[in-house]
Amino acid sequence: MDAVTGLSASGPAFAYIILESLAEAGVKVGLPRDVATLLAAQTMKGSASVVLETGDHPALLKDSVPTPRAAPSTASWSSRKGSSVSPSSRP
């Protein structure tokens, strides 16, 4: 299997995992499931659109999002814990 096939074939499953997690977080803070799922899906759609329209690297876009308590930075660090990826090694 070549790299393009691997990314394109497996990518949607990873996107669904993220979407599911966002929606579940919304449900846990009191949103109805259908609303939480719609908001999560629209958030992912909008985020992907910004990457495609601007051509900016996702790390740059992530770092430009102002959020309370630095949520993306914390989540990003947690997901990379133990990996060899560091902010300074990003393209």
C-alpha positions in Angstrom: 0.0 0.0 0.0 1.5 3.4 -0.9 1.5 6.4 1.3 -1.4 8.2 -0.5 -3.6 5.2 -0.2 -2.8 4.7 3.5 -3.5 8.3 4.3 -6.6 8.6 2.2 -8.0 5.3 3.3 -7.4 5.6 7.0 -7.7 9.4 7.4 -11.5 9.4 7.6 -11.5 7.0 10.5 -9.2 9.3 12.4 -11.3 12.3 11.6 -14.4 10.4 12.9 -12.6 9.6 16.1 -11.9 13.3 16.6 -15.4 14.3 15.7 -16.8 11.7 18.1 -14.6 13.0 20.9 -15.7 16.6 20.3 -19.4 15.6 20.2 -19.1 13.6 23.4 -17.4 16.5 25.1 -20.4 18.6 24.1 -22.8 16.1 25.5 -20.9 15.9 28.7 -21.3 19.7 29.2 -25.1 19.5 28.5 -25.6 19.8 24.8 -28.2 17.5 23.1 -26.3 14.8 21.2 -27.7 15.9 17.8 -26.6 19.5 18.4 -23.2 18.5 19.8 -22.6 16.3 16.7 -23.6 19.0 14.3 -21.4 21.6 16.0 -18.4 19.1 16.0 -18.9 18.3 12.3 -19.3 21.9 11.3 -16.2 22.8 13.3 -14.1 20.1 11.5 -15.6 21.2 8.1 -14.7 24.8 8.8 -11.2 24.0 10.0 -10.5 21.9 7.0 -11.8 24.7 4.8 -9.4 27.2 6.4 -6.4 24.9 5.7 -7.5 24.5 2.1 -8.2 28.2 1.5 -5.2 29.7 3.2 -2.6 27.0 2.6 -1.3 27.6 6.1 0.2 24.7 8.1 -2.3 23.3 10.6 0.2 23.9 13.4 0.3 27.6 12.6 -3.5 27.8 12.5 -3.8 25.9 15.7 -1.5 28.2 17.5 -3.5 31.2 16.3 -6.8 30.1 17.9 -7.4 31.9 21.2 -9.1 29.7 23.7 -9.6 29.7 27.4 -6.9 27.9 29.4 -4.9 27.1 26.3 -7.0 24.0 25.5 -5.4 23.2 22.1 -1.9 23.5 23.5 -2.7 21.2 26.4 -4.5 18.6 24.2 -1.7 18.7 21.6 1.0 18.2 24.3 -1.0 15.3 25.8 -1.4 13.6 22.4 2.3 13.9 21.7 3.5 12.7 25.1 6.1 10.1 24.5 6.4 10.8 20.8 9.4 12.2 19.0 7.4 15.1 17.6 8.1 18.4 19.1 6.9 21.9 18.2 10.4 22.8 16.9 10.4 19.8 14.6 7.2 20.7 12.8 7.5 21.7 9.1 
